């Protein structure tokens, strides 16, 4: 664990196996974890919990599911600052968009991924968020 014991992470994915694995892994690392199996998670549930980071799947298809939720989060007054990791096997949905997504506080992690890559990305994004919050408090 890297000192992030109070960090709240919300994982949204349609796969119960993936959610179970992420829940166990992240809790073992000291994070507080909430999982949601519906990609179209309700914003009020997310707002109520106020996670420090979100891991969201993008499903393949004619209209990729997940982008709409991300758009809603980014437009929401109290959720917009939450960093997001798009964790997906839908490589074609994110290829070439990484720079644009990074500007929107969205990181991309393609499946399959190495656990250490996931943990490093989480630590980086949570650290950046804490730094931004500290700067806002000092302004």
Residue, then its C-alpha position, 0 to 999 in steps of 0.5 A: x500500500x502506498x499511503x492511499x488508505x482513505x482513497x475511494x475507487x469506484x469500478x464500473x464494469x459489466x463483468x462480475x469476474x473483473x469486478x470481483x478481481x478488482x475489488x479484492x486487488x484494490x482492497x488488498x492495496x488499502x483502497x476503499x472500493x465500490x463496484x458497479x456492474x451496470x455501465x450506465x451507473x446512476x450519477x446520483x449513486x456516484x455523487x453520493x459516494x464521491x470517489x477519488x478515482x473511477x475505473x470505467x469500461x468502454x464496451x464495443x458496439x455501434x454506440x460504445x457504452x461508457x462514453x456517455x457516462x464519462x460525458x455525464x461525469x465530466x459535465x457534473x459540477x461535483x464529479x467533473x474533477x474525478x480522474x477516470x481510468x478507461x479500462x477496456x478491451x475495445x482498443x479501437x474505441x480509444x486508439x488515437x484518442x489518448x492525448x485528447x483523453x489525457x487533457x480531459x483527466x482520463x487515462x487509458x489502460x487496455x486489457x489485458x494489463x499488468x497489475x503493476x501498471x494499473x496500480x502505478x496509474x492509480x497512484x499517479x492519478x490519485x497523487x495528481x488529484x490530491x495535489x490539485x485539491x491542495x492547490x485549490x485549498x491554498x488559492 
